[in-house]
Amino acid sequence: MPTVIVTGLPGVGKTTVLEALKGISERSGLAISVVNFGTVMSEILRKRGMALDRDDIRRQDMALQREVQEEAAREISGR
């Protein structure tokens, strides 16, 4: 399955559009998986005992953010 990465400023509608596309694809029999990078980062931190939402993550030390971003990228690429 090809990978398409969608980026943009918070609040512009990326997730809304992708979730609508996912719904259309399910009705048409196409397989689409929507993975939100920020959600994966939150899940990683939750496993570490740090219950932070995406807004909280932005306020953390840059080294931690980078570390979790790299781990999230590895996890997503393995799906």
N, C-alpha and C positions, 0 to 999 in steps of 0.2 A: 504494500500500500504506500503510495507517495506521501510525503510529509509536506505540509504547508504550514508555515509559521506566520501568524498574524500579530502585528505589534501596533501600538498606538498609545496615546495618552489615556490615563484613567478616565473612565466615564464617557468615552466616545461611542461605545456600543459594540465593542469587539465580541464580548461574550453573548450579548443579545442576538447579534447576527449569526454567530456560529451555532448557538442553540437552535435557532430557527432552521438553519441549514441541516443540522442534525435531525430535526423532526421531519423535514422534507425527505432526507435520505432514507430514513427508516420506512417511510410510507412507500418509497420507490424501490426499496430492496437494496440500496447502496449502503456500504459499510463506511461510516465516518465515526471517528473517535475524537472528541474534543477534550483536550487536556489543558488546564489552566496552570501556568507556571507558578503563579503566586500561591495557588491552592496546594500544589505539591510542596512548595517551600514551607507553608504552614504545617502540613502533615509531618514533614521531617522534623521541624522544631517541636511539634507536639510529642513525637516519639522521644525526643530528648528531654521532655519535661518542661518545655517552654511553650505555654499556650498563648501564642501571639497571632493576631490576625495580620492581614497584609499591610495595613496601615502601621501597626506596631513594628513590623519587620523593618520598615523604612527608617525607623528611628534608632535602630540598633547599630552597634559598632560596624564599620565598613568591612573589617576582616571577617566577622561573623556572616554578614550578608553575602560576601563573596564566596565563602566556604559553602554556605547553604545553596547558593545559586549553582555552584559547580556540582554539588551532590544532586540537586534537582535535575540538572541537565543530563547527568549520567543515568539517573532513574528513568527519565522520559525517553532517552535514546534507546533504552533497553526494552521498551514496551513493544 
